[in-house]
Amino acid sequence: MPLLGPADPLPHVPRRILVAGNAGSGKSTLCRRIAEHRDLRRVELDSLYWGPRWTPRPEFRTEVAAFAEETHWVTEFQYNEVRRELLARADTLVWLDHPFSTVMGRLVSRTIRRRAGGVELWNGNQEPPLWSVFTDSEHILRWGWKTYRRNRTRVLELVDEVVVVRLRGQGQVERWLAGPLASVGEERAR
């Protein structure tokens, strides 16, 4: 299958969409916007994965399997233990392939904003203290830094398995939402 860009028409009406990208790329925000545009169920994987005190929830795989069987959804393409299952059901993968500087700028800004504001994330969790970026090898900022290239390689390997729409920069995201995503189904309805 070809790698599609922000102006390329979609070959089908997307019903089960995965959004891939590095931490901080805007996956959750784009999932929310796609859900609103296409009237799809939005499932936030972090809310299913993380239990209190940042412990993985044992129900995670079962809950993902249940919603993956549904006919209409959008979610993030993350968590190794469920990627294959989600990919097997997905008909479209949207790849936020933003430049490294954009992703890291967003990730730093988001992390500081969440920590400073005491924002509750999932099941009572909050961002850890900012100084822990120096002591925790799994801190979200370090994670984002070290997984950037790996995420790009992972998505490029999927081009033969699913329709992949590659969006580089927020301008391309906006063009795709207003163009191919908004118009798919309209021409089929005529």
C-alpha positions as CSV (number, residue, x, y, z in Angstrom):
1,M,0.0,0.0,0.0
2,P,1.3,3.5,-0.7
3,L,2.3,5.9,2.1
4,L,-0.3,8.6,1.9
5,G,0.2,12.3,2.6
6,P,-2.0,15.0,3.9
7,A,-3.7,15.8,0.6
8,D,-4.1,12.2,-0.7
9,P,-7.6,10.8,-0.9
10,L,-8.3,7.9,1.5
11,P,-9.1,4.6,-0.3
12,H,-11.9,3.8,2.1
13,V,-14.0,5.3,4.8
14,P,-11.9,4.8,7.9
15,R,-13.7,3.0,10.8
16,R,-10.9,1.7,13.0
17,I,-8.1,4.2,13.2
18,L,-4.8,4.0,15.0
19,V,-2.7,7.2,15.6
20,A,1.0,6.6,15.8
21,G,3.7,9.0,16.9
22,N,6.3,9.7,19.5
23,A,5.4,10.7,23.0
24,G,4.4,14.4,22.8
25,S,3.5,14.3,19.1
26,G,-0.2,14.9,19.8
27,K,-1.6,11.3,19.4
28,S,-4.4,11.8,22.1
29,T,-5.4,15.2,20.8
30,L,-5.6,13.9,17.2
31,C,-7.6,10.9,18.4
32,R,-10.1,13.2,20.0
33,R,-10.4,15.3,16.9
34,I,-10.8,12.3,14.6
35,A,-13.5,10.9,16.9
36,E,-15.4,14.2,16.7
37,H,-15.0,14.4,12.9
38,R,-16.0,10.8,12.1
39,D,-18.3,10.1,15.1
40,L,-16.0,7.2,16.3
41,R,-15.6,5.8,19.8
42,R,-12.3,7.2,21.2
43,V,-10.4,4.9,23.6
44,E,-7.4,6.3,25.4
45,L,-5.0,3.5,26.0
46,D,-3.2,5.2,28.8
47,S,-6.4,5.3,30.9
48,L,-6.8,1.5,30.4
49,Y,-3.2,0.7,31.0
50,W,-2.3,2.8,34.1
51,G,-3.7,1.9,37.5
52,P,-3.1,3.8,40.7
53,R,0.6,4.6,41.6
54,W,1.5,4.1,37.9
55,T,1.0,0.3,38.1
56,P,-0.2,-1.5,35.0
57,R,-3.8,-2.7,35.3
58,P,-4.3,-6.5,34.9
59,E,-7.5,-5.9,32.8
60,F,-5.7,-4.0,30.1
61,R,-5.4,-6.7,27.4
62,T,-8.9,-7.9,28.0
63,E,-10.4,-4.4,27.7
64,V,-8.4,-3.7,24.6
65,A,-9.5,-7.0,23.0
66,A,-13.1,-6.1,23.7
67,F,-13.1,-2.7,22.1
68,A,-10.9,-3.8,19.2
69,E,-13.7,-6.1,18.2
70,E,-16.1,-3.1,17.8
71,T,-16.7,-1.7,14.3
72,H,-15.9,2.0,14.9
73,W,-13.0,3.3,17.1
74,V,-9.9,5.5,17.2
75,T,-7.0,5.0,19.6
76,E,-3.3,5.5,20.0
77,F,-0.8,3.0,18.5
78,Q,1.2,2.2,21.6
79,Y,1.9,-0.5,24.2
80,N,3.8,-3.5,22.7
81,E,1.5,-6.1,24.2
82,V,-1.6,-4.9,22.2
83,R,-0.1,-3.4,19.1
84,R,-0.4,-6.5,16.9
85,E,-4.0,-7.1,18.0
86,L,-5.0,-3.5,17.3
87,L,-3.2,-3.5,14.0
88,A,-5.0,-6.7,12.9
89,R,-8.3,-4.8,13.3
90,A,-7.4,-1.4,12.1
91,D,-8.1,-0.2,8.6
92,T,-6.1,3.1,8.8
93,L,-3.0,4.3,10.7
94,V,-2.3,8.0,10.9
95,W,1.3,8.7,11.6
96,L,2.3,11.9,13.3
97,D,5.9,12.2,12.0
98,H,6.7,15.6,13.4
99,P,10.3,16.9,13.6
100,F,12.2,15.9,16.7
101,S,12.3,19.6,17.9
102,T,8.5,19.9,17.6
103,V,7.9,16.7,19.5
104,M,10.4,17.4,22.3
105,G,9.2,21.0,22.7
106,R,5.6,19.8,23.1
107,L,6.6,17.0,25.4
108,V,8.6,19.3,27.7
109,S,5.9,21.9,27.7
110,R,3.2,19.4,28.4
111,T,5.2,17.7,31.2
112,I,5.9,21.0,33.0
113,R,2.3,22.2,32.6
114,R,0.9,19.0,34.0
115,R,3.4,18.9,36.9
116,A,3.1,22.6,37.8
117,G,-0.7,22.4,37.7
118,G,-1.0,19.1,39.6
119,V,-3.0,17.7,36.8
120,E,-4.5,14.3,37.5
121,L,-3.9,12.0,34.6
122,W,-5.2,8.4,34.9
123,N,-6.5,6.8,38.0
124,G,-5.1,9.4,40.3
125,N,-1.6,9.5,38.8
126,Q,0.3,12.7,38.3
127,E,3.5,13.6,36.5
128,P,6.5,12.8,38.7
129,P,8.7,15.6,40.0
130,L,10.6,17.3,37.3
131,W,14.0,16.6,38.9
132,S,13.3,12.9,38.4
133,V,14.2,13.2,34.7
134,F,17.8,12.9,36.0
135,T,17.2,9.8,38.1
136,D,14.5,7.9,36.3
137,S,15.5,6.2,33.1
138,E,11.8,5.8,32.2
139,H,10.9,9.4,32.8
140,I,8.6,10.6,30.0
141,L,11.1,13.1,28.7
142,R,13.9,10.5,28.5
143,W,11.5,8.1,27.0
144,G,10.5,10.5,24.3
145,W,14.1,11.2,23.5
146,K,15.2,7.6,23.2
147,T,12.2,6.2,21.3
148,Y,12.0,8.9,18.6
149,R,13.9,6.9,15.9
150,R,12.5,3.6,17.0
151,N,8.9,4.8,16.5
152,R,9.7,6.0,13.0
153,T,11.2,2.7,12.1
154,R,8.3,0.8,13.6
155,V,5.7,2.7,11.5
156,L,7.6,2.5,8.2
157,E,7.6,-1.3,8.6
158,L,3.8,-1.3,8.6
159,V,3.2,0.3,5.2
160,D,2.5,-3.1,3.6
161,E,0.0,-4.0,6.3
162,V,-2.4,-1.1,6.6
163,V,-3.1,2.3,5.0
164,V,-0.7,4.7,6.5
165,V,-1.2,8.5,6.4
166,R,2.0,10.4,7.2
167,L,1.6,13.9,8.6
168,R,4.6,16.0,9.2
169,G,3.9,19.2,11.2
170,Q,0.7,20.7,12.5
171,G,-0.1,22.3,9.1
172,Q,-0.4,18.9,7.5
173,V,-2.5,17.6,10.4
174,E,-5.0,20.5,9.8
175,R,-5.0,20.0,6.0
176,W,-5.7,16.3,6.4
177,L,-8.5,16.8,8.9
178,A,-10.2,19.5,6.7
179,G,-9.5,17.7,3.4
180,P,-9.3,13.9,3.0
181,L,-10.8,13.0,6.4
182,A,-13.6,15.4,6.1
183,S,-14.5,14.5,2.5
184,V,-14.2,10.7,2.7
185,G,-17.7,9.3,2.6
186,E,-19.1,12.5,1.2
187,E,-18.2,11.5,-2.4
188,R,-19.5,8.0,-1.7
189,A,-22.8,9.4,-0.5
190,R,-23.3,11.3,-3.7
